[in-house]
C-alpha cells in the first residue's frame, strides 16, 4: 500500500494536528505507533502480527518480558526495525463484554498519557477494537476522535501530531464524519 502520504482529513487544535490517513500503520514515521494488543501481549494476528513481522521478534520478546496488559491500559516497547521508535500496546474491549465505551476511551487515554510521559511528539493509532474485537466501526470512530479531541483541547501536551491510520476503506466515512469540532 503506497497511500500512506495521501491526506484524507485533518484538523489543528492548539499546537496539535489530528490527521486521518489511509495506509499501513507499520510504515508510519512517528515517534510511536499503537498496537491493538491482547491482554497477554501475544502478537499473533491483525495489526499486532503485522507490527512484529515488519519490526522483528524483539517486539515480541520485550512484550513477553512485560507479560500482561489490562484492558484499557497501555505499555510500551521499542519499535524494533520499524520507522517508529516505540510501540505502545493497548488492549481495547471485546465488544459486548461490558463497559465497552469506557474501556475503549481508557485505552486511547492510556496511549496518550504514556506518549506524554515519554515526551513523544507524534503517535499513530489504528481503529482500536474495530477488527476482531467487533467494536462497531461507527462507534469506535466517534469515541476515539472525541477522546483525542477532548484530550488535546483540555491538556497541555507535547504531542504535535496524532494520526489515525486505517488499513481498510470501511472506517473512513465514520472518521471523516466525526472529525469536526
Beta strands, then each sheet from edge to edge (+ up, - down):
strand 1: 7-13
strand 2: 16-22
strand 3: 32-36
strand 4: 74-78
strand 5: 86-90
strand 6: 122-125
strand 7: 161-166
sheet 1: 1+ 2- 7- 6- 3- 5- 4+
end
